[in-house]
Amino acid sequence: MAGGKDPMSLQSISQAPISLRSAAKSDVRTQFAAVCYRIVKGKPEILMVTSRRAGRWIIPKGWPMDGKTPAESALIEAWEEAGVRGDAHNRCLGLYSYRKSIGPERGLPCVAMVYAIKVKSLAVKFPEKGQRRRKWMRPAKAAQKVDEPELSNILKYFDPDMLKI
C-alpha cells in the first residue's frame, strides 16, 4: 500500500490462503461476508450497506480471492463496499445461505461465511461509494432489515465479547 503502514489488519490469523487456480468464478458458491461493528456507549452497532441493484440492507460480502484467507477477503469487501478500515477476526461467526441473482430469472445458490470486522474508521472515498448507502444499526434492528433468516440470527445475537474467547 502506498504511503506506508496498511490501515487494515487481521487479528489472530491462522487461516491458509485460498487458491482459485482451478476454479471458474461461476463454480465457486462460497462467499465471505463482514459484520462490521463498533462499540457506542458500551453497546455494539453494526454497519449495514445497501445492495447495488435493489437497495436492500445487507452486509458486505464477495467471492473468495486468490491468495487471501476468508477473513482477509471479508476485510477487503468491507473496504470496497463500505469504506471500512479495521481489524478482522479470523473465527467464522456463522453461515447463511441465499440465491445470488445472476440474471433476470437465474440465481446461483450461495453460502456466505461471516467474519467480524472491528471498525477503526470509515473512509469518505471508497470504491463503491456512489453505488451504496451505509448506516449504523443496533444488532436487533440490523437483524430485522435483512431477508435471510440465518443472517438475521447472526446479527441479532452478535456479541463482540464472544470474539475474545
N, C-alpha and C positions, 0 to 999 in steps of 0.2 A: 504494500500500500504506500502510495506516495506521501511524503511528509512525515514519515517515522512510525511511531507506535500504532498498531492496529487497535481501534477503539472497541472492537468486538473480541470477546474471549470466551473460552469454554471452561467450565468447572468440572473437575473430576473426570477427565476424559479417559476412557478405557475401551473405546469402540474401535473397530477396524474400519478403515475406509472401504467404500464400496467400489467395485469395478463393474463398469457397464459395457465393456468392450464387446461382449457377445449379445447384448440385448438391444432390441429396437425400442424406441421410446413408447411405441404403441403396445409393446408386450409387457411393459412394467406397469403393474397395477397397484403399487405401493407408493404412497406419498408421505412426506414428513411435514408435520404441522407445528405451529408455535403458539403456546399460550404465553403471551407477553404480559407481564404483570409488574405492578409497583405496589408499595405499601403507603397508604394515606391514613393518618391518624390511627395507626395500628391495624388497619384492615386492608385486605388486598383489593386491587382493582385490576381488571383485565382489559387490554386494548383490543377492541374489535375493529375490523375493517369491512368495507362493503365489497361484494363481488363486482367485477368489472361490468358484466352484462346486465344482470337483474337487479343489482343494488341491494342484495340480501346481506345481512350481517353474518360474517364468517370470521375465522381466524386465518392468519397467513399460512399457506401450505404450498407445496410444489413437489416436483419429481425428484428422485434421487439424483445426485450429482457425482459424476465420476471422480474418484479420489477423495471424496468427502464423507465424513461419518454422518449418520442420521441427524445427530444434534447440530452439526455444522451446517447441513442442508437446511434445517429448520431456522437457524440463525440467519442464513443468507436470505431465505424467503421473508423473514421478518423485516430485514433491511429493505429489500426490493419493494414489498407491498405496503409497508407501514413506516419506513424510515427509522426503525428501531436500532439503537446501539445498545448492546448489553451483553450479559453473560448467559450462556446456555448451560443447562443441566443435562447430563448425558443419560439420566434414567428416564425411560419412557413412562409417561403418566397414564397411558391407556391407548386404546384403538377405537376408531369409529369407521363405519362403512357408509358409502354413498355412491351415487352414479354421477360420474363426470360427464357433462354434456360435451359431445364432440361433433354434433350436427343437429339439424332440426328434429330428427326423430331417433337419434342414436345416443346411447350412453355407454360409458365404459365403467364396469364395476371396479371400485377402488376401496382400499383400506388405507386410512391415514394413521400413522403413528405420531403421537402428540408428545412434544417436549416443552418444558418450561424455559422461558427466557426472562431473566430479571432485567428490566429496562433501566439503563443508566441515563439515556437521553433520547429525544426524538428529533430527527433532522427536519429542517424546513424543506429542503430539497431532497428527493429520493426518486428512484427510477419510475415508480408508478403513481407519483403524486397526483397528477391530473386525472387519473382513472379511478381513484378510490377515495372514500371518506374514512376517517378514523375517529373513534370515540372510546373514552374510558368508561367502563361499567363495573358495577359490583358483580361478583360471580353469579348470584341468583338472577340478576337482570340479563346478563350475557347468556345464561342458560335458556332463558325464555325467548331470546332473539334468534336462535339457530334452528334449522329444520331437522337436523339429525339427532335422534334420541340419545345415542351413545355419547355424542359430543356434548349434548346438553348435560348429561350426568357428570362428565369430566369437569365441565365448567362450574356446575352447581356446587360440587364437592371439592373444588380446588382449594388446597390449603398449603401455602408456601412452607409451613413448618414441616410438612411431610418430606420436603426435599433435603432436610438436614439429617435424616436417618441414614 
